[in-house]
Amino acid sequence: MSLLPDWTLAYQGKVRDVYIPKEESSIAHASKLLVVASDRVSAFDVILSPDIPGKGAALTRISNWWMGRFDFLPNHLLPEAPPAEVVDRAVVARPLSMLPVECVVRGFLVGSGWKEYTANQTVCGMALPPGLAEGDPLPEPIFTPATKAAVGDHDENISFDDVEALIGPQMASAVKDLSLQIYRQAHDIARSRGYLLADTKMEFGTDSEGTLTLGDELLTPDSSRYWDEDGYASGGPDRLASFDKQNIRNWLKEHWDQEGSPPPLPADVVQLTQDTYTELENRLTGSVS
């Protein structure tokens, strides 16, 4: 990429692009990474068009803010400033060996958890009380891991036994405990700003010394569902309206059968998504130094 002459593109995900220093040969042996959040948006595991202006910068600021709230585990951020060309939407990060698990925590019954519950009253194989409705709070937050799918593939919920088989019992227990701890603290912080954190997903890796480290993004509207607490309490038809890209999912459900290429997003959906991300960032981070 000509805008970043000192870096080489090593990996492109749905939203983020990962670069390594130009003089280094591979991402596996890189001394540091440049992680750039684009304005791309995805839904149903497909990258959509057009981009959402300012989305990458908002995601970066929100994730960095959240990572600064947790001091009980290291994260991947390095103090080096990103290049000026992408300074508002990028971080310089330490390379990690990422665990092959999406660490999902749910505090409310919604999304794929609700779909599974309606079929057999379980989520990721864990039995839940009967009689719950969509959007109900769970008796306590639960760890509901998923596979990490490649671009174009679908994440799939897996059991804790599956996680133990993938990364070993000790590491599985550690990421479960850390994920639940982060969720509980984040939910309390979000609630102090008028939000309910319905669910979230996070990723962990190990550094060169084997230390478990938080990576990727944290508690952004791309990786989490935030509900307005007052709206939720009102019990109205919009009580589960999310401050994330749910409006995009809703529009696609009405205008695309998930066959072939998705239609372009209309201007009003793009603007609403942009406004939603901006409002979430301002409400979450605006009153805290």
Secondary structure, DSSP 4 states (H G I P E B T S, - for coil): -TT-TTEEEEEE-SSEEEEEETT---GGG-S-EEEEE-S-EEETTEEESS--TTHHHHHHHHHHHHHTT--SS-BSB-SSPPPGGGTTSEEEE---EE-SEEEEEEEE--THHHHHHHHHSEETTEE--TT--TTPEEEEEEE--EE-PPTTS---B--HHHHHHHH-HHHHHHHHHHHHHHHHHHHHHHHTTTEEEEEEEEEEEE-TT--EEEES--S-TTTEEEEEHHHHHHT-TTTT-BSSSHHHHHHHHHH--SSSSPPPPPHHHHHHHHHHHHHHHHHHHTT--
